[in-house]
Amino acid sequence: MQDRRFKPYQQNQMRLLPLDLSEMIPEGHLVRVVDAVVESIDLSLLRSLYPGGGAPAYDPRMMLKVVVYAYSTGAYSSRKISEATRTNVHFMWLTGCTPLDHMTVSRFRTERLRGCFEAVFAETVGMLADMGLITLDAYFLDGTKVEASANRYSFTWRKAVEKNRGKLRVNVGRLLDEIDAIDDEEDRIAAGLPEPGEVTADDVAEVARRINERLRAGPKDKALRKAKRKVESDYLPRMERYERDLADMGDRRSLSKTDRDATFMRMKEDHMGNGQLKAGYNVQNGTENQFVVHCTVHQRPGDTACMKPHLESLRSSIGRIPADVVADAGYGSEENYAFLDECGVRAFVKHGSFHREQKRSFAKDPSQPANWAYDADADEYECSGGRRLAFSGERRRVSDLGWESTVRAYACGDCSGCEHAAKCLRGKSGKRAIEVNPLLAAYRRRASELLTSDEGLVMRRRRATDVETVFGDVKRNWGFRRFTLRGLGKVSHEWRLLMMGHNMRKLAKAVGLGGKPASRLFGGSAAPA
């Protein structure tokens, strides 16, 4: 039987570590890329956010390196980052072996860095463009929903608040009538106040003040004392809460009591399998070559309402909107098409019926107005059965976002005897009527032409692997499915940090493929292969 042999294990053997920790870190490592990027950034804006005086602060360059590298490696908690500065060689090299307290990390991340990080992010995007890794000519846009750091059952719905506020207003009016009916005072408590259906918290507070004035004259009035307790301990706090909830909701339909900026929306991650709504945010990313060019966080669940503010934010960040914008059907609205057209951007943006229109069954369907001929001189449509649909009226349609559209109506005078009547007619009128939005129809035709061109086919294939890959990497590979901070401002900052970390990982991979040392990453004009 052969002897069992093991390598020596000497746990307490004294060793002399390298005096320079960088000797333990290979060239092209992610931490070296983060170090080189931060060293090349102009941090004058970040330094200006320090008021001065008092004890010396930690160097903002060092703090920025630590936070960016932490988000690049999946360390999102300030306590985990603090622990890493004591135990992880990479963090120790960045800090110069200076351990950081978790409160120091948290304050820097939320108080110092948040005010200037959008500019820092935009500068790194400019670096990527200078290196040839992105061109800023094509922009692939998509959104995903991320759960908020909020209780899943802390919902407040607009309908419920408005309903309860209406009931409370009725109770306030009834109470005032009861008081004035009992009291013989000439001046009614309700005098000068709005109608019960328009009562506000200020009006309820005024009612409480008038009741207290009467109680000073007659402190033993039991009815007034009971009314005082009801108004001050019940009606007034409830009315203030309802008004605060409606003010915080803005144009939303819900909010979370834990994170009042979060909106309840349907998520793909449905752990209960019942379509449960969760408090979350709608995150919008614009990418190129899987690098994140810009990102924003929104409170509305639908992507349609997010495109315009996202692209306006992009323009303010990098100075322009790329020449080509590629997005899925969730963004194909008249308002978005009009905005892109106004900006001179080619819109490779699908509309809701794009895929359906590409099928042969659609082209052969005689009931589809898209397959009918239009006579511009007579302003009439000719259906597949040869019947004419004349113009019958026009109306304005206003979307939830306030966008006004012009819809034109056309109707056929007589559909009797038409061979397509069984498939074409809708309803019991016996006559086919349609509504057409001419501007939206023109935008859709132009988008379909772009999307079905050779260039459009390439763009559609790229979009599926460009922007959606980023969401898959962040959510699945790095496990970020729930924000750790609360409030729209902090959540936006956290997501931007996360995207900065993603870009650093992509850049480190590009550096490794190009064989260029991270220390000379920005020393020349040649870009990694």
HELIX and SHEET records of a PDB file:
HELIX    1   1 LEU A   21  MET A   24  5                                   4    
HELIX    2   2 LEU A   30  GLU A   39  1                                  10    
HELIX    3   3 SER A   44  SER A   48  1                                   5    
HELIX    4   4 PRO A   60  SER A   72  1                                  13    
HELIX    5   5 SER A   78  THR A   87  1                                  10    
HELIX    6   6 VAL A   89  THR A   95  1                                   7    
HELIX    7   7 HIS A  102  ARG A  107  1                                   6    
HELIX    8   8 PHE A  108  ARG A  112  3                                   5    
HELIX    9   9 LEU A  113  GLY A  115  5                                   3    
HELIX   10  10 PHE A  117  ASP A  130  1                                  14    
HELIX   11  11 ARG A  158  ILE A  182  1                                  25    
HELIX   12  12 PRO A  196  GLU A  198  5                                   3    
HELIX   13  13 ALA A  201  ALA A  217  1                                  17    
HELIX   14  14 LYS A  222  LYS A  230  1                                   9    
HELIX   15  15 VAL A  231  TYR A  235  3                                   5    
HELIX   16  16 LEU A  236  MET A  249  1                                  14    
HELIX   17  17 THR A  304  CYS A  306  5                                   3    
HELIX   18  18 MET A  307  ILE A  318  1                                  12    
HELIX   19  19 ALA A  329  TYR A  331  5                                   3    
HELIX   20  20 GLU A  334  GLU A  342  1                                   9    
HELIX   21  21 PHE A  354  GLU A  357  1                                   4    
HELIX   22  22 ARG A  360  ALA A  363  1                                   4    
HELIX   23  23 PRO A  369  ASN A  371  5                                   3    
HELIX   24  24 ALA A  421  CYS A  424  1                                   4    
HELIX   25  25 PRO A  438  THR A  452  1                                  15    
HELIX   26  26 ASP A  454  GLY A  472  1                                  19    
HELIX   27  27 ASP A  473  ASN A  477  3                                   5    
HELIX   28  28 LEU A  488  GLY A  514  1                                  27    
HELIX   29  29 ALA A  518  ARG A  520  5                                   3    
SHEET    1   A 5 THR A 263  ARG A 266  0                                        
SHEET    2   A 5 LEU A 277  GLU A 288 -1                                        
SHEET    3   A 5 ALA A 138  GLU A 147 -1                                        
SHEET    4   A 5 ASP A 324  ALA A 327  1                                        
SHEET    5   A 5 ARG A 346  VAL A 349  1                                        
SHEET    1   B 2 PHE A 155  TRP A 157  0                                        
SHEET    2   B 2 SER A 254  SER A 256 -1                                        
SHEET    1   C 3 THR A 263  ARG A 266  0                                        
SHEET    2   C 3 LEU A 277  GLU A 288 -1                                        
SHEET    3   C 3 PHE A 291  HIS A 298 -1                                        
SHEET    1   D 5 ALA A 373  ASP A 375  0                                        
SHEET    2   D 5 GLU A 380  GLU A 382 -1                                        
SHEET    3   D 5 ARG A 388  VAL A 398 -1                                        
SHEET    4   D 5 GLU A 404  CYS A 412 -1                                        
SHEET    5   D 5 ALA A 433  VAL A 436 -1                                        
END                                                                             
